[in-house]
Amino acid sequence: MPELPDVEGFRNVMNTCGHVRRVRRVDVRDTGVLRGVTAKRLRRELEGRRLGRPWRHGKVLVVPVGDGLALVWHFGMTGELLCARADDPPHTHDRVVLTLDDERQLRYRDQRKLQGIRLSPNPRALERLLARLGPDALEMARQDFLELLAGRRGAVKGVLMDQSLIAGLGNLLSDEILWRARVAPRRPARDLGDAEARHVFTAMRRVLATANRAGRVPPRRSWLTGHRDDAEPECPRCGGRLRSRRVSGRRTVWCEHCQH
């Protein structure tokens, strides 16, 4: 599932492939990924226009197009953005293709189609759309983060994953952050001590910094994410057996020895 670092990678794709390029043609191959906009309107609004500099909030990618208009991409569980040549073979799950004036293509590929592409008509509409999200996890101030945890009775993992509270963290990142902070995912957020909450914040910033450079949550063997899918997963820190159970509705992996 794309998380903040993946979307940061998609922003880089847009920067290197699409930024300041003019859209020559819009090919909607599956309207199932369009949200609140028709294929006809998408073509009318985009063709002939130049793509502006993209920016990201949490898992959402925003691309300005003309005065006030913006493309809003939400990648759901399986969405991704790729830069391709016009003669590259199409993929089964390429849902929307933007052909640019240099003949390269931006391809929105998505197997499950749980989210997709919106067209925001003006800054006010975009503001309303993003108002549903909490502050970006990479931009959140430490004191705001500590106050957020202190006021929540639910499991700390659930707080981290709630996009209305903190935008950008998904399942893999949340497990990795809590493992690094040595905090059990089922601990009530408000029961964390000040030092523990600070450790979670520090772990979040460090994990995001590394993952953003990779453009994904890297499956490194020194990370929890590098072991969670092993046949008999072991903690890369202590060598103990990793536990797996559903927490806040998602499969959660943690080390009972390291995380309390």
N, C-alpha and C positions, 0 to 999 in steps of 0.2 A: 504494500500500500504506500503510495507516495506520501512522504512527510516533508517537513520544512526543507531539509537538505536536497531532496529530490526536486522540489519546486524551484529551489535556488539554481539547480542544474538546468532546469527547463528555462529559467530566466536567462541563463548564459547562452543556451541554444538560440533563444529569441534575439539576444544581443548580437551574436556572431552571424546569424543567418538572416534575420528579418529586420533588425533595427535600421531605420531610415530607408528601407526598401519600399517600393510601391507594389501594392497587390494588383497583379494583372488579372488573375482569375480565381474565383472561389468555387470549389467543387465539393458539394455536400453529398457524401455517399451514403449517409445514414442520418436521417433527421432525429433519430432517437437520442442523440447527444446534444441537441439544441434545447435550451431552456429559455422560454419566454420570447423567442425570436424565430421567425420562419426562415427557411432556406432562401426564399426570394428576397426578404429584407436584408439578410446577411450579405448576400451578393450585392445588392443595391448600395448598401452602406460602405462596403469594403473595397469593391473593385475600383481601381483608379486612385485610391487613397494611399498615403504613406504611413507606415507603422512607426509609432513613437517609441521612446525608451521605456522598456518594461520595468515594472516594479512589483514587489511581492509583499503580501501580508499573510502570515501564517502559511496555509496551504493554497492560497489563492494567488494567481498571477494576473496582473492587470497590464494591458497594453493600450496606451492612448492611440486614438485614430481620429485625427482632425480636431475640431474645436469642441471639447467637452465629451465627445464620444469615446467609448472605451470597450475593448474586448475583455471579458472576464473569464478566465479559465479555471475550472475546478476539476481536479484529476481523479477524484473519487478513489476507488480501490485499485483500478488497473490502468488509469490514463497515463499517457506520456506524450511528450512533444519531441519530434525529431526533425532534423534538417536533412533533406535528401535532394538528389539530382532528379530532374524531370524524367529521365530515362531509367531510374531505379524501379525495379518491379514493385507493384503495389502489394501491400500486405492485406490479408483478409480483414483485419480490424482497423484499417485506416478509415476513419469516419468522416473527417473533414480535411481537405487539402487546400492550402493557400499557395498558388503559384506566383512567384515574385517576378519583378522585372528583369532579373538576371537569370531566370529560368530555374533557380533553385526552388525547393518546395518546403513549406512548413507543414508537417503531417501530424494531425492529432489522432493518436492510436489508442484505442480503448476496447478491451474485451467485454467488460461487464456493463458499461454504459450507466453507471450509477449516478454520475454527475455530468459535467460537460461544459458547454460554452454559452455564455450570456452576452448580450450587447447592452451596455449601460448607456442610456441616451444623454445623460448630463451628470455633472459632478454631484448634484444633490441625490440623484438615484444611486450613484455609486456609494456615496456616504451612507445611505440607508442600508444598502446591501452589506457593507463591511461593519456596520454598527452591531450586527448580530454576533460578531467575533470579539473575543477578548484581545488584549494587547499582544503584539507579536512576541513570541518567546525569546527571540534574539534581542529585542529592544526593551524588554521589560526591566524596570529598575528593581534592584534587590529589595528595597524596603516595601515596594508594592507587592512583590512576590511573597515576602514573609507575612505581610498582612493578609494576603489572600489565603495562605495555608492556615493561618491562625483562626480564620473565620469559617472554616469548612469542616463539617463533622464526618463527611464521607471518606472512603479510602483514598490515601494520597495518590495512588495510581489513577483513580477516577478523576481527581482534580486536575492532574497533569494532562489528561487526555480530553478534558471538556473544552471544546473549541470556543465556547462562549466565555470561558475564564482565561485561557491561555491559548493563543492561536499558533498552531504549527506542530505540536507534539502528537505523535501517534503511538502505536503499540510498541514497536521496536525501540524507539527513543526513550519512552517512559521506562521500560524495563532496564535499559542500559543505564539511564540516569540514576535510578534507585539502587541498582547494584553497585554503582560506583560510590554512591553516598552511604552505602551500608544500611539502607532503610527498607524494611519489608513492605511490599506493595499494598498489603491489606491494613497497614496502620492507619487509624483515623488521622487525617491531615492536622487537625487542631491539637492532637496529642503530641505532636513532635516538639521537642525542645528547641530553643532558639539556635543552638549549635547544629542540631540535626537539620533544621530547615535551611540554615546557611549552607550546609554541605550539599543539600539537594540543589540549591541555586547554583553553587559553584560547579557542581557536576553537570548541570544543564548547560551552562555556558561553555564548558570545556568540550563536552560531547558535540554540541552544535558547531563549535569552531572547527573541529576536526572533520565532522561529517560534511560540513559545507564545502570544505576544500575538496572532498572526494565527490561531491554532488550526489551523495547517497548515504545511507547508514552502512558503513563498511563492515563486512563480515570478518573482521580481523580475529585471529586466534587469541589475541590478548584481550578481546572484548567479549562480553556476554553474548552478543549477537553472532559471534563466530562459533558458538557451541550449542545454541538453543535447538538446532535441528539435528544434532548428532544422535545416533542410535541410543547411546548411553551418555547423555550430556554431563560433563563435569565442570565445576566452577574453575575458570582460569586463574583465580586468585588462590584458592585453598585446596583445590582438587576434590572437594566434596561433590556429592551427587546433586545435580540441579533438580528442583521441584518444578512441576508444571500443573497449573490449575487455572480455571477461569476466575478472573477478578475484574469487576466492573464490566462484565460481559465479554471480555477478550481473553484469549489464551495468554497466560502470564508465566514467565519463567524467572525463578529466583533461587538464591542459595540460602537455605535455612541457617547454615553455620555463620555466614558473613552478614546477613541482613536481619535486623531485629526491629 
